[in-house]
Amino acid sequence: MQQAIIGLDVGSTTVKAVVVDPETKGIVWSDYQRHHTKQAECVLDFMVRIGQLLAELGCGDVRAFITGSGAKPLEGPLGAKFVQEVNSVTLAVETLHPDAGSVVELGGQDAKIIIFKENKQTGDKSAIASMNDKCASGTGATIDKCMIKVGMPSEETLNLHFDDAHLHHVAAKCGVFAETDIVNLVKTGIPSDEIMCSLADAIVMQNLSVLTRGNTLRHKVLLLGGPNTFLPFLQECWRKRIPETWDERGYDYPKDVPIEELIPVPENAALYAAYGAVMYGMHEPASVGVYEGLDGLRRYITEGRKERLGESAGPPLARDELELEQFLGAYHVPMFVEPELVSKTVRVVIGLDGGSTSSKAVLLSEEGEVLMKAYTLSKGNPIQDSKELLGELRGRMRAKGIELDVLGFGATGYAADVLEECVCADVNIVETVAHMMSATHYFGDVDVICDIGGQDIKVLFMENGDIKTFKLSNQCSAGNGMLLQAMADQFGLPVTEYAENAFQADLAPKFSYGCAVFLDTDRVNFQKEGFSKEELLAGLAQVLPKNVWQYVVGVPRMAALGRKFVLQGGTQYN
């Protein structure tokens, strides 16, 4: 191979790369990796390995073309030429599948539909393209977040098949509404496979009805992008719903052709944008996109990025180590130590909180002392979660040689109604009352109780030891724990390490407070600009209190609320 052309697709969640022999147009090397917000570093890793592959070629023999939502800042450091991603996908399809009638590509943070129409007089083809890159609805990001909510491991999702026998309503018009519907299905005990199939159906129907902009997909329809490549249940849903749409609209298609040929997932379906960038480059002069080596990219990562971002970014969470130490010292959460028990039989009351994203259980003595506690992230079935928690508590007590004499059982949380029936709870307590009783028990006369849960935010305003009024947000995930958990998961972090990473940032991007979808859009834009994982987490941590107190509570002056605040919930604990 005398020359080579590199195609890079730097997306919102992944980086894809191909090396193409311009003589044969064949791919000689490719890779696909999640970048966990380190887009430039991931590209550097790719380019180092590509350099080893092309060691015999000089820089003048290698050209690079780059596309994707995060490509623009890396164009200069690499010497690459930027290509708009819809154009890239279109060129790849026209090269590899000239007989294609339509394309449906789902990315991490956007969705594209391209419909090819032929001029019957001239035979020329034109492409009608539509793209959703402003909202996460109907994209891989929504699927990722909902996988977390239902507690389905990724390897199980990769083997899930579409079944429309038991579908449930999921609103896919907005990613946040979809997540809210998913949580409601989880808390009512709907099996996780039914929920994921319902989500797939909602995503497919949303894109077919909205993103097509009134046009009808033409066969054959190529399914491209990571979600369409790796999720069989999503592929099968497309293959069921697209022909139904054709039948409804009277579109004539060859019914004797196998559906896998009418609506295929082609080889390298996740790499089409990167390959299309190369095809674009092959029509450019030889002087365009000449690869300049790794020095510029390394300099951008170590120096240029921070210099450029520092002008528009805000301060970090802590100015220096001293301020951080003072903060951690003042707000350190005491470690729970189980009390020593001498009796062989202990009389206890069980408290169980079946939340939207996690379940918690405690054993209380007759005097109200916490004897033992347990916590688990939801696995998609509140009944099973509760059985595991109660089994864990009993097992730990028996390991100490202690049997339990249960005097009572109280349930609260999203799944309280289900738990009341299946475990015969003595009381089903409204969450706000449960929060109030625990706060006043431990802290006496408080002014405000703020709980940030997995899917809601509750703020109670107290007067004389009782609830005067309260604010509740459970229809939008702006500022709640699920937003943080999903963000941490996208960055490859357990949520328990969120604060530790956020405190490492030297600067923080300025998120706009409000809707979680807009926050996620901000995140994607900040990633494009080159902010690191730690900086993004810090910026999000700075804006979430604004979401709680200005967006949910609507009180700009917190001093007017009182002086004694009790912060509850796993989000604020972590």
C-alpha positions as CSV (number, residue, x, y, z in Angstrom):
1,M,0.0,0.0,0.0
2,Q,1.6,3.2,-1.2
3,Q,-0.9,5.6,0.4
4,A,-3.6,5.5,3.1
5,I,-6.5,7.6,4.1
6,I,-7.7,7.7,7.7
7,G,-11.4,8.2,8.5
8,L,-12.3,9.3,12.1
9,D,-15.8,9.6,13.6
10,V,-15.6,11.3,16.9
11,G,-19.1,10.9,18.4
12,S,-20.8,11.9,21.7
13,T,-20.1,8.5,23.3
14,T,-17.7,6.6,21.0
15,V,-14.8,7.1,18.6
16,K,-14.7,5.1,15.3
17,A,-11.7,4.9,12.9
18,V,-10.9,3.2,9.7
19,V,-7.8,3.0,7.5
20,V,-8.6,2.7,3.8
21,D,-6.5,1.7,0.8
22,P,-7.4,4.4,-1.7
23,E,-6.7,2.1,-4.6
24,T,-9.2,-0.7,-3.6
25,K,-11.4,1.4,-1.2
26,G,-11.1,-1.5,1.2
27,I,-10.8,-1.1,4.9
28,V,-7.4,-2.4,6.1
29,W,-7.9,-1.5,9.8
30,S,-10.7,-0.4,12.0
31,D,-11.7,0.1,15.6
32,Y,-14.7,1.2,17.7
33,Q,-14.4,2.3,21.3
34,R,-16.3,4.2,24.0
35,H,-14.2,7.3,24.9
36,H,-15.7,8.1,28.3
37,T,-15.5,11.8,27.5
38,K,-11.8,11.5,26.7
39,Q,-12.3,12.1,23.0
40,A,-8.8,13.5,22.2
41,E,-7.1,10.8,24.2
42,C,-9.0,8.1,22.5
43,V,-8.2,9.5,19.1
44,L,-4.5,9.7,20.2
45,D,-4.6,6.0,21.1
46,F,-6.1,5.2,17.7
47,M,-3.5,7.3,15.8
48,V,-0.6,5.7,17.7
49,R,-1.8,2.3,16.6
50,I,-2.5,3.4,13.1
51,G,1.0,4.9,13.0
52,Q,2.5,1.5,13.8
53,L,0.4,0.0,11.0
54,L,1.6,2.6,8.5
55,A,5.1,2.9,9.8
56,E,6.6,2.5,6.3
57,L,4.6,5.4,4.9
58,G,5.6,9.1,5.4
59,C,3.2,11.7,6.7
60,G,2.8,13.0,3.2
61,D,1.4,9.6,2.1
62,V,-1.3,9.6,4.8
63,R,-4.3,11.8,4.8
64,A,-7.0,12.1,7.5
65,F,-10.6,13.2,7.4
66,I,-12.7,13.6,10.5
67,T,-16.4,13.7,11.2
68,G,-18.8,13.5,14.2
69,S,-20.1,15.8,16.9
70,G,-16.7,16.0,18.6
71,A,-14.5,16.3,15.6
72,K,-14.2,20.1,15.1
73,P,-11.7,20.8,17.9
74,L,-9.4,18.0,16.7
75,E,-9.3,19.0,13.0
76,G,-6.5,21.5,13.4
77,P,-4.2,19.5,15.8
78,L,-4.3,16.5,13.4
79,G,-4.2,18.4,10.1
80,A,-7.4,16.6,9.2
81,K,-10.2,17.9,7.1
82,F,-13.7,18.1,8.7
83,V,-16.6,16.5,7.0
84,Q,-20.3,17.0,8.0
85,E,-21.5,13.6,9.3
86,V,-24.7,13.4,7.3
87,N,-22.6,13.9,4.2
88,S,-20.2,11.2,5.4
89,V,-22.9,8.6,5.9
90,T,-24.5,9.5,2.6
91,L,-21.2,9.0,0.7
92,A,-20.5,5.7,2.4
93,V,-23.9,4.3,1.5
94,E,-23.7,5.5,-2.1
95,T,-20.3,3.8,-2.4
96,L,-21.1,0.5,-0.6
97,H,-24.8,0.2,-1.3
98,P,-25.9,2.1,-4.5
99,D,-29.2,0.2,-4.4
100,A,-30.1,1.5,-0.9
101,G,-33.4,3.4,-0.7
102,S,-33.1,4.6,2.9
103,V,-30.8,4.8,5.9
104,V,-31.6,4.8,9.6
105,E,-28.7,5.6,11.8
106,L,-28.9,5.8,15.6
107,G,-25.9,7.3,17.4
108,G,-25.2,8.0,21.1
109,Q,-26.8,11.4,21.0
110,D,-28.4,11.8,17.6
111,A,-30.5,10.0,15.1
112,K,-30.4,10.4,11.3
113,I,-32.8,9.3,8.5
114,I,-31.7,9.6,4.9
115,I,-34.1,8.8,2.1
116,F,-32.8,8.4,-1.5
117,K,-35.1,9.4,-4.3
118,E,-34.4,8.9,-8.0
119,N,-35.3,11.3,-10.7
120,K,-37.1,9.1,-13.3
121,Q,-36.2,11.4,-16.1
122,T,-32.5,11.8,-15.5
123,G,-31.8,8.8,-13.3
124,D,-30.0,11.0,-10.8
125,K,-30.4,10.3,-7.1
126,S,-31.0,12.9,-4.4
127,A,-30.9,12.5,-0.7
128,I,-33.5,13.8,1.7
129,A,-31.8,13.9,5.2
130,S,-33.2,14.7,8.6
131,M,-31.3,14.7,11.9
132,N,-32.2,15.0,15.5
133,D,-29.2,16.2,17.5
134,K,-30.9,18.6,19.9
135,C,-32.7,16.0,22.1
136,A,-31.6,12.6,23.3
137,S,-35.0,11.0,22.6
138,G,-34.7,8.0,20.3
139,T,-31.0,7.6,20.6
140,G,-28.4,5.3,22.2
141,A,-28.1,7.6,25.2
142,T,-31.7,7.0,26.1
143,I,-31.3,3.2,25.7
144,D,-28.1,3.4,27.9
145,K,-29.9,5.2,30.7
146,C,-33.0,3.0,30.6
147,M,-30.8,-0.1,30.8
148,I,-29.5,1.3,34.1
149,K,-33.0,1.9,35.4
150,V,-34.2,-1.7,34.6
151,G,-31.0,-3.2,36.0
152,M,-30.3,-5.2,32.8
153,P,-26.6,-6.1,32.3
154,S,-25.3,-5.0,28.9
155,E,-24.4,-8.6,27.9
156,E,-28.1,-9.6,28.5
157,T,-29.3,-6.7,26.4
158,L,-27.0,-7.9,23.5
159,N,-28.9,-11.2,23.5
160,L,-32.4,-9.9,24.0
161,H,-34.9,-10.4,21.1
162,F,-38.0,-8.3,20.4
163,D,-41.3,-9.6,21.5
164,D,-44.4,-7.5,21.0
165,A,-46.7,-9.8,23.0
166,H,-46.5,-7.6,26.2
167,L,-45.7,-4.0,25.3
168,H,-46.3,-1.1,27.6
169,H,-46.6,2.6,27.0
170,V,-43.3,4.5,26.9
171,A,-43.2,8.1,25.7
172,A,-40.2,8.4,23.4
173,K,-40.8,12.0,22.3
174,C,-38.6,13.2,25.2
175,G,-35.8,11.2,26.7
176,V,-36.8,12.3,30.2
177,F,-40.4,11.3,29.8
178,A,-39.3,7.9,28.5
179,E,-37.1,7.5,31.6
180,T,-40.0,8.4,33.8
181,D,-42.3,5.9,32.2
182,I,-39.6,3.2,32.5
183,V,-39.3,3.9,36.2
184,N,-43.0,3.6,36.7
185,L,-42.9,0.2,34.9
186,V,-40.0,-0.9,37.0
187,K,-41.7,0.0,40.3
188,T,-44.9,-2.0,39.3
189,G,-42.8,-5.1,38.8
190,I,-42.9,-5.4,34.9
191,P,-40.2,-7.8,33.7
192,S,-37.1,-6.0,32.4
193,D,-37.3,-7.7,29.0
194,E,-40.8,-6.4,28.4
195,I,-39.7,-2.9,29.4
196,M,-36.7,-2.9,27.0
197,C,-38.9,-4.2,24.2
198,S,-41.4,-1.4,24.9
199,L,-38.6,1.1,24.8
200,A,-37.4,-0.2,21.5
201,D,-40.9,0.0,20.1
202,A,-41.3,3.6,21.3
203,I,-38.0,4.6,19.8
204,V,-38.7,3.0,16.4
205,M,-42.2,4.5,16.2
206,Q,-41.0,7.9,17.3
207,N,-38.4,8.0,14.5
208,L,-40.7,6.6,11.9
209,S,-43.5,9.1,12.7
210,V,-41.4,12.2,13.4
211,L,-37.9,12.0,11.9
212,T,-39.1,10.9,8.5
213,R,-40.8,14.3,8.2
214,G,-43.8,12.9,6.4
215,N,-41.8,10.8,4.0
216,T,-41.9,7.1,3.6
217,L,-38.8,5.0,3.9
218,R,-37.8,3.3,0.7
219,H,-36.4,-0.2,0.5
220,K,-33.8,-1.4,1.1
221,V,-33.4,0.3,4.4
222,L,-29.9,0.1,6.0
223,L,-29.7,0.1,9.8
224,L,-26.5,1.9,10.9
225,G,-24.9,3.1,14.1
226,G,-23.9,1.4,17.3
227,P,-27.4,0.7,18.8
228,N,-28.6,-0.8,15.5
229,T,-25.4,-2.8,15.2
230,F,-25.3,-4.3,18.6
231,L,-28.9,-4.6,19.8
232,P,-30.8,-7.5,18.2
233,F,-34.1,-6.5,19.8
234,L,-33.9,-3.1,18.2
235,Q,-33.1,-4.5,14.8
236,E,-36.0,-6.9,15.0
237,C,-38.3,-4.0,16.0
238,W,-37.4,-2.0,12.9
239,R,-38.0,-5.1,10.8
240,K,-41.5,-5.5,12.2
241,R,-42.6,-1.8,12.2
242,I,-41.2,-0.6,8.9
243,P,-43.2,-3.1,6.8
244,E,-46.3,-2.3,8.8
245,T,-45.8,1.4,7.9
246,W,-45.3,0.4,4.2
247,D,-48.6,-1.6,4.3
248,E,-50.5,1.2,6.0
249,R,-49.3,3.7,3.3
250,G,-49.7,1.4,0.4
251,Y,-46.0,1.4,-0.4
252,D,-45.1,-1.3,-2.9
253,Y,-42.2,-3.4,-1.8
254,P,-41.0,-7.0,-2.7
255,K,-42.8,-9.2,-0.1
256,D,-41.0,-12.3,-1.4
257,V,-37.6,-10.9,-0.3
258,P,-36.4,-12.0,3.2
259,I,-36.8,-9.2,5.7
260,E,-33.1,-9.4,6.6
261,E,-32.3,-8.4,3.0
262,L,-34.9,-5.7,2.8
263,I,-33.8,-4.1,6.1
264,P,-30.2,-5.3,6.6
265,V,-27.6,-4.4,9.2
266,P,-24.5,-4.3,6.9
267,E,-21.0,-5.3,7.8
268,N,-19.2,-2.5,9.7
269,A,-22.5,-0.7,10.2
270,A,-21.1,1.3,13.1
271,L,-18.2,2.6,10.9
272,Y,-20.1,4.2,8.0
273,A,-19.5,7.8,9.0
274,A,-15.8,7.2,9.4
275,Y,-15.7,5.4,6.0
276,G,-17.8,8.1,4.4
277,A,-15.3,10.7,5.5
278,V,-12.6,8.8,3.6
279,M,-14.8,8.7,0.5
280,Y,-15.2,12.5,0.8
281,G,-11.4,12.8,1.0
282,M,-10.9,10.8,-2.2
283,H,-12.7,13.6,-4.1
284,E,-10.5,16.3,-2.5
285,P,-7.1,17.4,-3.9
286,A,-4.1,15.5,-2.6
287,S,-3.0,18.5,-0.6
288,V,-6.1,18.5,1.5
289,G,-6.1,16.6,4.9
290,V,-2.4,15.7,4.9
291,Y,-1.8,14.1,8.3
292,E,0.6,16.2,10.4
293,G,1.6,13.6,13.0
294,L,0.9,13.3,16.7
295,D,2.7,16.3,18.1
296,G,-0.2,18.7,17.5
297,L,-2.7,16.4,19.1
298,R,-0.4,15.8,22.1
299,R,0.1,19.5,22.5
300,Y,-3.6,20.1,22.4
301,I,-4.2,17.5,25.1
302,T,-1.6,18.8,27.5
303,E,-1.7,22.5,26.9
304,G,-3.9,24.0,24.3
305,R,-7.2,22.5,25.5
306,K,-7.0,24.1,29.0
307,E,-5.8,27.4,27.7
308,R,-8.7,27.6,25.2
309,L,-11.3,26.4,27.7
310,G,-10.2,28.5,30.6
311,E,-11.5,31.7,29.0
312,S,-15.1,30.5,29.0
313,A,-15.2,28.1,32.0
314,G,-16.0,28.8,35.6
315,P,-14.0,28.1,38.8
316,P,-13.6,24.5,40.1
317,L,-15.6,23.2,43.1
318,A,-12.7,24.0,45.5
319,R,-10.0,26.7,44.9
320,D,-7.2,24.8,46.5
321,E,-6.4,21.7,48.7
322,L,-6.9,23.7,51.9
323,E,-10.5,24.7,51.0
324,L,-11.2,21.1,50.0
325,E,-9.9,19.8,53.3
326,Q,-12.0,22.3,55.2
327,F,-15.1,21.4,53.3
328,L,-14.6,17.7,53.7
329,G,-13.9,18.2,57.4
330,A,-17.0,20.3,58.0
331,Y,-19.4,18.0,56.1
332,H,-17.9,14.6,56.7
333,V,-20.6,11.9,57.0
334,P,-20.0,9.7,60.0
335,M,-19.4,6.1,59.3
336,F,-22.2,3.8,60.6
337,V,-21.0,1.2,63.1
338,E,-23.4,-1.6,64.0
339,P,-24.0,-1.8,67.7
340,E,-22.9,-4.9,69.7
341,L,-25.8,-7.2,70.4
342,V,-25.6,-9.7,73.3
343,S,-29.1,-11.3,73.1
344,K,-29.6,-14.4,71.0
345,T,-33.0,-13.1,69.9
346,V,-33.5,-9.4,69.0
347,R,-36.9,-7.7,68.7
348,V,-36.8,-5.5,65.6
349,V,-39.0,-3.4,63.4
350,I,-38.1,-3.5,59.6
351,G,-38.2,-0.4,57.5
352,L,-38.1,-0.9,53.7
353,D,-37.8,1.9,51.1
354,G,-38.5,0.6,47.6
355,G,-37.1,3.5,45.5
356,S,-37.0,4.2,41.8
357,T,-33.3,3.3,41.3
358,S,-32.4,1.6,44.6
359,S,-33.9,-0.2,47.6
360,K,-32.9,0.3,51.2
361,A,-33.8,-1.6,54.4
362,V,-33.1,-1.0,58.1
363,L,-33.6,-3.0,61.3
364,L,-34.6,-0.8,64.2
365,S,-34.6,-1.8,67.9
366,E,-37.7,-1.1,70.0
367,E,-36.0,2.1,71.1
368,G,-35.6,3.3,67.5
369,E,-31.8,2.6,67.3
370,V,-30.5,1.4,63.9
371,L,-29.1,-2.1,64.4
372,M,-28.3,-2.9,60.8
373,K,-28.9,-1.6,57.3
374,A,-28.7,-2.7,53.7
375,Y,-28.7,-1.1,50.3
376,T,-28.9,-2.3,46.7
377,L,-29.3,-0.7,43.3
378,S,-32.5,-1.7,41.6
379,K,-32.3,-4.8,39.4
380,G,-35.6,-4.0,37.8
381,N,-37.9,-6.0,40.1
382,P,-38.7,-4.4,43.5
383,I,-40.1,-7.6,44.9
384,Q,-36.8,-9.5,44.1
385,D,-34.8,-6.5,45.4
386,S,-36.7,-6.7,48.7
387,K,-36.3,-10.4,49.0
388,E,-32.5,-10.0,48.6
389,L,-32.3,-7.2,51.1
390,L,-34.3,-9.0,53.7
391,G,-32.4,-12.2,53.1
392,E,-29.1,-10.3,53.5
393,L,-30.2,-8.8,56.8
394,R,-31.3,-12.1,58.2
395,G,-28.1,-13.8,57.0
396,R,-25.9,-11.2,58.6
397,M,-27.8,-11.5,61.9
398,R,-27.6,-15.3,61.8
399,A,-23.9,-15.0,61.1
400,K,-23.7,-13.3,64.5
401,G,-25.7,-16.1,66.1
402,I,-28.8,-13.9,66.4
403,E,-32.4,-14.6,65.4
404,L,-34.9,-11.9,64.7
405,D,-38.3,-11.4,66.4
406,V,-40.0,-9.0,63.9
407,L,-42.5,-6.7,65.7
408,G,-43.6,-4.7,62.7
409,F,-42.9,-3.9,59.1
410,G,-43.1,-0.4,57.4
411,A,-42.8,0.2,53.7
412,T,-42.4,3.4,51.7
413,G,-41.1,4.6,48.3
414,Y,-42.2,4.1,44.7
415,A,-42.8,0.4,45.2
416,A,-44.5,0.6,48.6
417,D,-47.9,-0.4,47.2
418,V,-46.4,-3.6,45.7
419,L,-44.4,-4.3,48.9
420,E,-47.5,-3.8,51.1
421,E,-49.2,-6.7,49.3
422,C,-46.3,-9.1,48.7
423,V,-44.6,-8.9,52.2
424,C,-47.7,-7.9,54.2
425,A,-46.4,-4.6,55.5
426,D,-48.1,-3.3,58.6
427,V,-47.9,0.3,57.3
428,N,-47.5,2.0,53.9
429,I,-46.1,5.4,54.7
430,V,-46.0,8.3,52.3
431,E,-42.4,9.2,51.5
432,T,-42.7,12.8,52.6
433,V,-43.9,11.7,56.0
434,A,-41.1,9.1,56.3
435,H,-38.5,11.8,55.5
436,M,-40.0,14.1,58.0
437,M,-40.1,11.5,60.8
438,S,-36.5,10.5,60.4
439,A,-35.2,14.1,60.1
440,T,-37.0,15.3,63.2
441,H,-36.1,12.1,65.2
442,Y,-32.4,12.8,64.6
443,F,-32.2,16.6,64.3
444,G,-35.2,17.9,66.2
445,D,-36.6,21.2,65.1
446,V,-35.5,21.6,61.5
447,D,-36.5,24.2,58.9
448,V,-36.1,22.4,55.6
449,I,-35.7,18.8,54.6
450,C,-34.4,18.2,51.1
451,D,-34.3,14.7,49.6
452,I,-32.9,14.0,46.2
453,G,-33.9,10.6,45.1
454,G,-33.3,8.6,42.0
455,Q,-36.2,9.9,40.1
456,D,-37.6,12.8,42.1
457,I,-36.8,15.7,44.4
458,K,-38.7,16.4,47.6
459,V,-38.3,19.6,49.6
460,L,-40.3,19.8,52.9
461,F,-40.7,23.1,54.6
462,M,-41.2,22.6,58.4
463,E,-42.8,24.6,61.1
464,N,-43.0,23.6,64.8
465,G,-41.9,20.0,64.0
466,D,-44.5,19.4,61.3
467,I,-44.7,19.8,57.5
468,K,-46.0,23.3,56.6
469,T,-45.8,22.7,52.8
470,F,-43.6,20.9,50.3
471,K,-42.4,20.9,46.8
472,L,-42.1,17.7,44.7
473,S,-40.6,17.1,41.2
474,N,-41.2,13.6,39.9
475,Q,-42.0,14.3,36.2
476,C,-38.6,15.5,35.2
477,S,-35.1,14.1,36.0
478,A,-33.4,17.5,36.2
479,G,-31.3,17.5,39.3
480,N,-32.1,14.0,40.5
481,G,-29.9,11.1,41.3
482,M,-30.7,9.2,38.1
483,L,-29.2,12.1,36.1
484,L,-26.0,11.9,38.1
485,Q,-25.9,8.1,37.9
486,A,-26.4,8.1,34.2
487,M,-23.7,10.7,33.7
488,A,-21.3,8.8,35.9
489,D,-22.0,5.6,34.0
490,Q,-21.4,7.3,30.7
491,F,-18.0,8.3,32.0
492,G,-17.3,4.7,33.2
493,L,-17.5,5.6,36.9
494,P,-19.5,4.2,39.8
495,V,-21.6,7.0,41.2
496,T,-19.9,6.5,44.6
497,E,-16.7,8.0,43.0
498,Y,-18.5,11.0,41.5
499,A,-17.4,13.5,44.1
500,E,-13.8,12.3,44.2
501,N,-13.5,12.8,40.5
502,A,-15.3,16.2,40.4
503,F,-13.0,17.6,43.1
504,Q,-10.0,16.9,40.8
505,A,-11.1,19.4,38.2
506,D,-9.2,22.7,37.8
507,L,-12.1,24.4,36.0
508,A,-15.7,23.7,35.3
509,P,-18.0,24.4,32.3
510,K,-21.1,26.5,32.9
511,F,-24.2,24.3,32.5
512,S,-27.5,26.0,32.0
513,Y,-29.9,24.9,34.7
514,G,-33.3,23.4,33.9
515,C,-34.4,20.4,31.8
516,A,-32.2,17.3,32.1
517,V,-32.3,16.9,28.3
518,F,-30.8,20.4,27.9
519,L,-28.2,19.5,30.6
520,D,-27.3,16.4,28.6
521,T,-27.1,18.5,25.4
522,D,-24.8,20.9,27.3
523,R,-22.6,17.9,28.2
524,V,-22.3,16.8,24.6
525,N,-21.4,20.4,23.5
526,F,-18.8,20.7,26.3
527,Q,-17.3,17.4,25.3
528,K,-17.0,18.7,21.8
529,E,-15.1,21.6,23.2
530,G,-12.7,19.3,25.0
531,F,-13.7,19.5,28.6
532,S,-12.5,16.4,30.6
533,K,-14.6,14.0,32.6
534,E,-13.6,15.6,35.9
535,E,-14.5,19.1,34.6
536,L,-17.9,17.9,33.3
537,L,-18.7,16.3,36.6
538,A,-17.7,19.4,38.5
539,G,-19.8,21.7,36.3
540,L,-22.8,19.4,36.7
541,A,-22.4,19.4,40.5
542,Q,-22.4,23.2,40.5
543,V,-25.6,23.5,38.5
544,L,-27.7,20.8,40.3
545,P,-28.3,22.9,43.4
546,K,-29.7,25.6,41.1
547,N,-32.0,23.1,39.6
548,V,-33.3,22.1,43.1
549,W,-33.7,25.5,44.6
550,Q,-34.5,27.7,41.6
551,Y,-36.1,25.2,39.2
552,V,-38.1,23.0,41.6
553,V,-38.5,25.1,44.7
554,G,-38.5,28.5,42.9
555,V,-36.9,30.4,45.9
556,P,-33.9,32.5,44.9
557,R,-33.1,33.5,48.5
558,M,-32.5,30.4,50.5
559,A,-31.9,32.4,53.7
560,A,-35.7,33.1,53.7
561,L,-36.3,29.4,54.3
562,G,-34.5,29.1,57.6
563,R,-31.1,28.1,59.0
564,K,-31.3,24.3,59.6
565,F,-31.4,22.2,56.5
566,V,-31.3,18.4,56.5
567,L,-30.1,16.8,53.3
568,Q,-31.2,13.3,52.6
569,G,-31.0,10.7,49.8
570,G,-28.2,8.8,48.1
571,T,-27.4,11.6,45.7
572,Q,-26.4,14.0,48.4
573,Y,-24.7,11.3,50.4
574,N,-22.4,10.4,47.5
